[in-house]
Amino acid sequence: SRTCAQQCVRKGDGYVYAQHLRKAGGTLLRTYLAMYRCAPLQKAMTATQLYRLPRGEPRVNTAPAAAQESLAFNTQNFLLRPATVYITLIRHPVDRIESLYFFEGRWPQKSYRRTEDTAISLQKWLRKVEATSKRRAWGSQNHLRQRGAFPLRQRIWDEVSEYYVQIFSGVAAEATRQHLDVAKSVLDNFDAVLILEGLSTEEGRKEAEDLLRRILPLHNVECPSRLPLHKVNEGSVRKRAEPLSREDRLRVVALNPLDLELYRHAVTVHKERVDEVMKPCRTSINCTSVRDRDLNLIWGEGALRSCGRMVYRSGRAGCRA
């Protein structure tokens, strides 16, 4: 149960899994996990040394944590990783796609010649991504026909149609109501489903931090975890004269009816988690029954690998600036 998994994590056992959703504030979540897991620096380091730091040192009494961005969620985790706390951060689907388009669709991500003449239209970009999605869906369906099941590792990177439903149902295929029901059930079993739009205010950030601190407590420690105050739809890579037109936004809405319904469900789950009073764990659970080297269903980047890039950017010993 979620109660027992959270009890394991409070003791520094178990595991913490974060589903990083692309262009939905996932970096904020990874930063929080790194601040939770990484012990403060004992000596000053240059910015270059920090960026190249392969691995930080773990805080005492914190559980191993990982964030996954490129793979769909493996629904078998709930059965095979019962001592794991699951968290995610979700954003309105239309805003996510708009952000993705201006981040790496309108121009190549590493392009330095960003002019109107070199820009790719939204319609052309949508067609390109949808073509890739259809090929991926065909591969998944072919695997199902040949082996009787969808592949366990399904990579979903660029997606403009029902991205959330595919991620949380664990199936990279054309989404249906059945996939939506599975995705809702998966979110119902997550310990924290944060909403990016709520982090645009100090009150919303505090509410999210209080929820995370109940799940991932740190008592009387140096450099406690914080969620950066994020202003929704205001990122340096997305500065532009005008947002998407109403016609373009309606085009994106038409591609994501199930994602919009799942987003509304996620908002409800978040409210329930904020008001929830957890009952004591009344069943016996072995918090360390499954070791990483024996069963690796939770693929992803370990939080300790993010210490230099996401926590210690100030380059001084002690806390992040």
N, C-alpha and C positions, 0 to 999 in steps of 0.2 A: 504494500500500500504506500501511498505518498507519505503518510505519517511516519512509517518505519524508515523509508528511504531518507527523509529529512533528519531523522534521529541519527542515522549512520553518518551523514555528512557533518552534523554538529560535532561529532566525535573525531572528525578528521578522517573517517573511513568512507567507504562508498565511492561515488563518482559524481561529477557535475558535467552535464552535457548541455551545450547551447546550440540551438539551431540558428545559424547565421543566415538571414534572408537578404539577398542581394539588393542594395540600394533601399534598404528599409531600416537603416540605423544599426546594422549589425556590428559595425566597428565600435559603437558606444558600448555594446554588450561585451565585446571582446576586451575592451579597455577595463570595464568593471571587473571581469573575471581575472584579468591579469593583476589588477590592484588587490583583489581578494587573495590570490594564490601566491604572488611574488613577495618575498621578504624585502624590506628596504635595503638599499645599497649600503655597504660598509665603507666604500671609498668613492671618491669623485672619479668620473670618467668623461672623456670627450664625447661629442655627439657621434663621431664616427665609431668610437669604441662601443657606444650604446647600441647603435644600429647593427653592429656586427656581433653583438653579444648572443651566443648561440642558445644560452639557457640561463635563467635566473635561479635563485635559491628559493625553495618553498617556505612559506610561513609555517610556524608550528600550528598543529591542530586544524589544518585546512585540507580539504579533500582534493584529489587530482581533478583537473578540469580540462575540458576540450571544447573547441568550437568547430562546427562543420558548416562549410559554405557551399561546396560544389555538389554534394550528394543529397539525394532525397532521403528523408528520415526512414530508418529501418524499423518498421512496426514490431518486429520480433524483440526489440530491445526491452520492451516492458516486461516480457516474460523471462528473458535471459539475463537482463541486467536490473533486477528488482531493487537493488540498493543504490539506484542512481536518481539524482534530482535533474529534472528536465526544465529548461527555461528557453524562452525565445522573445524576440521583439518584432512586432509586426507594424506595417504602415498601410495607409489607404492604398488599394491596388492601383488606382489611376495615378496618384502622386508618385508611386514607386516606378511605374513605367515612364512617366514624364522625366523623372530624375535619371533613369537608366538611359533614356534617349539623349538627353543633353550631356550625360557623362561619357558615353562611348558610342552613341548611335549617330548623332548629327554630324560628328566628326570622329575619326579614329581617336582612341583615348590618348595616344602619345603624339597626336598631330599638333604642330606648333603654328600651322597656317590656318587658323580658324576664321575664315571669311564667309560671307554669304555665297560667294561663287563656289566654294569647296564644300558647302554644307549638303548633307543628304536629307531629303525630305522625310517626314514622318511616315508617309504612306509607303515609300520605297523601303525604308528600314523595317517597317512592320512586315512587309511581304518577305523580306530576306530572313527575318527571325522565324516567321511562321513556316517557311520552307524547311529550315533546320529542325524545327519542332516536329514536323511531319515525318522526317527521316528518323528522328529519335523514337517517335511513337511506333513507327513501323518496326524498328529493331526490337522494341519491347514486346510488341504483339507477336513477332516471329519467335522470340524466345519463349513466350507463353505457349504457342502452338507446338513447338518442338519439345519442350521440357515440362510443360504442365504448370509452370509458375513464372512470375515475372522475376527478372534478375534482382539480386539483393543490393548490388551496387549500381545505382542509376544516377548518372551525372546530369544535372540540369543547371546550365549556366545562363545563357541568354533565353529568356522566355517572356512573351507578352500576352499569353492567353492562359488563364487559370494556373498561374505559377504556384500560388499557395496551396491549392488543392492537390496539385501533383506532388509538391514537396511533402506535405503531411500525410497524404495517402500512401506515399512510398512508391507510386507508380508513375513513370514518365510516359504517359499515353494521353490520348484524347480524353479529357475529363468528363465524367458523367455524374448524375445524382448519387450513384452508388459510391463513387470516389469522394464526393463531398461528404457523405455520411461518415465514411471512414476518417476523413480529415477532421471532422468535428469531434469524433470520438477520441482521436489522438490528442487534440488540444484539451479535451476534458481531462486527460490524464497528465497534462503538464503541470508542474508546480507553480510556474509563473509565466503568464502571457502578457508581456508589456505592450503598450500602445505608444508608438512614436509621437503621435500628435499630442499626447498627454505630457510629453517631456518639454514642450515649448514654454511651460510656465514653471516657476519655482515650486508652486503647490503640487503640480503634477509630478515633478521630479522627486519631491520629498515622499509622495505617496508610493512611487515606484521603488525608491531606495528603502523605505520602511519594509516593503514586501520582501525585497531581496535580502535585507538584513535579518529578517525572521528565518529565511531559508538558509542563508549563508552567514551565520553570525561571526563577528570578530569582536571580542571583548577586550577593552583597555589596550588597544594596539596602536602602534605608531603608524601613521599614514592610512587611515580607514578608507575603504572603497567609496567612490563617489561616481555618480552618473554625470557626465558633462552636461551643462545646460544647453540643450539643442534647440535652435530656432528652426522650426519646420520649414522646408523649401528654401532655405537660405544657405547655400554652400558655395565655396569659392569656385568650384569647377562648373557650376551651373549658372553663373552670372550671365544674364542675357537681357535684351531690350524688352521682350514680351514673352509671356508663358505660352503654352499651347492654346490654340483657338478653341472656342466652344465646340466647333465641328470636330476637331481632332480629339478632344476629350470624350465626346460622345462615341467616336469611333473606337476608342480604347474601352469605354464602358461596355460596348456591344461584344467585345472579345472576352469579358470577364464577369458574366453574371454570377457564376458560382463562387468566384473569389470575393466578390462584393458581399455575398451572403456569408461566406466564411469569416470575412473581416468583421462583420456585425456580430457574429458568434464569438469571435475573439474578444471583442469589447465587453461582451457579457461575462465571459470567463474571467477577464481581468478584474471586473468589479466584484465577482464572487470571491476571487482569491484575496482581494484587499480586505473584504469583510469577514473572511473565513476564520473560524476559531478551530484549530486542529485539536483533535482528541488524542489521548496518549496511544502509543503503539502497543497493541495487546497481543501481537503475534511474535513468535521467535523468528529472527532473521539474521543470517550470517552476513555481516557487512563486507567481508573480504572473501566471499566464497568463489568469486570469479576473478582471476588475475588477467591482466592485459595480455600477457603472452600466451594465455590459454584460449581466450575467446575475445577476439577483437571485432565486436560489432559497432563500437563507437569510434568510427574513423574521424579524424579531425586534427587540428593543430592544438597541441597542449598549451595551456596558459603560460607555462614557464618559458616557452619559446617566444612569447610576446613581451617579456619583461622589458627588454631594452627598447623595443620599438614603440611601446604603448604606455609605459609607466614612467620610465626614468629619463624623459626627454630633457629635463632641466640640466642634466649632466653633473649634478652635485650629489653628495652622499645624503642619505635621509629621504625626505619626501619629494614627490613630484611637485614642481612649481605650480 
